[in-house]
Each structure stands twice: as structure tokens, then as C-alpha cells.
Amino acid sequence: MKLSISLRIAAAGIIVCGCGELPQEVTRGDVGTLHVNVWISKPGERVKARRAMETNWRKLILQVSGEDMDTMRDTSQTSMTESYHQIELAGIPAGKNRIVQGWTEDTDGARVHGGSATVAELEPDQIETVALALDAYLGSIYIVLGDVPPTIDSVFACFAFDNDTLWDRQERSGLLEMCIDKVPDGASGNLIITAVDAFGDTLHEDFKTFAFNAGINQSLEAEFSANNHTASGELTAQVYLSRPGVTVVSGLVGTETPVGPELGPLIISEIMYYAVGDSDYVEFYNPTDSTLFFDTLMLEVVGTSSSPMRYFYNVSIAPNGYFVIGDSDAPRGDGAWNLDTTAVLDLTTTRRWLILKSRQADGSVGTIDWLAYSGSDDQGWPSKSRLYSIELDSLPDDPAYNNYGRNWISATTEIGSSEHFGTPGH
């Protein structure tokens, strides 16, 4: 989770923070210049106005200091949608050990990223290059719940750590999303999810001792207790470059059947959910170097009004190849590829939970991959566009990679003459 910043030493607009004596007048030969080029990856994702928001930032602040100079600071406006900044800082006093610090802030002044580097010596009239990486100080916990029974009125999520408590509340919906923002990196405590009825009585609840860590990937199992049985959910954490880390908490509330951990090897890599007529499709990717054979593949679509399970028999997927399932009019595009158009997907532009499972000849069933996509521009997912699929920004071998909306983009390639855009089977 790092924001990469390159610093080259020039320009104007530095604010001198007054403390001690005013800086002495310097001649042209006594100063150097910083040319600051800032790159923020993952462009094009706008900050959400809804409650399901991720920790964001609005300002980029650069500061230069040293024992023999007054601190100099530059503040520029930025946001998560801006991928590049060029800031020039002129008139930096020449000398040794110039400390360059940078951080981002949100609208409340909280620091979201931070980092520093040192220029051993800045010569007069010199342009110096510095690499500055900003680590995330704050992140978010995403909660995504499926099969939420109609008996539930509201769901509360609370993360209690040290002497602080962060929380969110959402009214019931069949597929529900929540967000706890500004979670400090390294915070350790109890994550509590409680579902209550209209009278405030607890119907489902789970808590886990959880350490929020922005520097590692981790996956934990959560269980929601109800009427002496449990329904399994999934608690995962993911790390991202240049963005504050998020923890995605996912669970099915109104079922006794666990979702189970994502074991792979297949990965859900593309989804067409806002198509014309019966043109929806879902693509699965084989990241291995071997041909994979499945006696039965099963795709469960949670939240659909029709039968939730779709079955596909004797499926063979080539190394680094694809298998695409879709409604009867799923667009094929150019070239032959592995397509099954017998599925009635019933996907929507709001949210669906997709669970891919396999059943072998001996009857054993295992969870391969799952995700809960959002078409409502929440939790980092691309905003919905009619006739455009969403696809992973890269092809990973980790089935947890697709759980995070920030790893998805809208397609830009037209599928033959179908007027749809996507890359099914490619």
C-alpha cells in the first residue's frame, strides 16, 4: 500500500512555516530546486458519495526541513481520481541533510499516507532526484453480507481497539454492504457484526479478534450464530499499492451452508451484468499451466429470484484458458472459444454474490472462487455502464484478488458487431 513519489529538486509556491528567526536572505547561488513528480496509480475511480466509502484523501503535502534552514511546506489539492501531479519547489537553501517529508490528508485533516527521505547534500543551483514512498496510515473494513433474512431490520458493525471504536449501521437489504473507515494500520481489537430485528433484539451475531494490517494479506473465517446453528462467512484482508488497505468481511447470514474458503484454481475474471436482453455472461480463467477438468461446475447466484444454482458438466479448460457461461444471447465475438449459453444468470446492476463450486465424481463439493460485485459504484467497484462488462485489471493466480472492486475496470473492446464491450474468452 504505497504511494510512489519521485522528487527532483525547483518552482514556486512554498509556504514558510514561521518558527524561530526569519530565514536569512539568500542569493541565487545559495539555493537549489526541487521538481516533484507524483504518480498515484489506479486512476479513474471517483470518491463515492454514499455511505459505503473507502478511506480517501484530498490534500498532498510536501515539506522540506534541515537543521540550518526554516521548514518549507507546499500543499496541493488532490483526490483518488488524480493519477499524476507535478509540483515545483524553488528556493530550497543549499546545505546538508535536507529532509523531505510527504503525506496525504482527508477533509478532516487526518493523515492517510506518510513517508520521508533525506537528501545528503543539496548544492547551489542543483536539481536533485529523490524517491519518496508514502505508506498508508489508515484503511477501511468492508462488510459484504448475503442472504440477509427479512426478519432483520438493521445490521451494526463495530471495530473496538485500544481506546477507540469505529462503527457503521445499515438498514436491511438482501445483499448488504457496509464500511468502517479510517482504521489505523496495526489496530488490534474485536470486530463485531450484529443483526437486529425491529425491536432491537439480536438475531445474528459474530465477533473476531482481528488485527488490521496494511502490509500483509490474510484470510480468516467468520461465523454468524442464530438459533443454535452457525452460518459460515469469510473475513479477508488485502493489500494495495498506493491505496489505503481494506479488509473485506463477507458472509451469508440466512443460511446454514458455509461459503467456504476460496481454494481455486479457477478465477472469476469478467462479468457482463448490464446487457441487452439475454446477453449476460461470466468468465472463468485458468491461471495454471495445466488443462483442468471438472466433472461438474456449479455457479450459485445469491440474491436472484430464479433458481440460485447453475450446473455445467464435463468442463475442460486449457492452460491459461477461459470458460464462459452466459444467457442464450451472450455475445461471442471473433474466434471460437469455450462458451456455454445454457445459463439463466439473472444478474443485476445493483449487487449479486457469485459463488463458483465444483463437484467431482465421488460427490465431494469444494468452493473454487466467490465475489460480491456492486454495480452501484460502491466500495471501489467501477460504475455501471450499459453494454460494458467489468473485467479484472490483471490476471492473477490468487482467487481473493477479485474480491476487491478496485481491481476491476470497465471493458473498452467491442465484441464483434454485438454493440457490447468486453473480452469474453480472451
Summary of the structure (lengths in Angstrom):
residues: 426
radius of gyration: 25.2
end to end distance: 29.5
largest distance: 83.7
contacts: 1473
relative contact order: 0.13
helix: 2%
strand: 53%
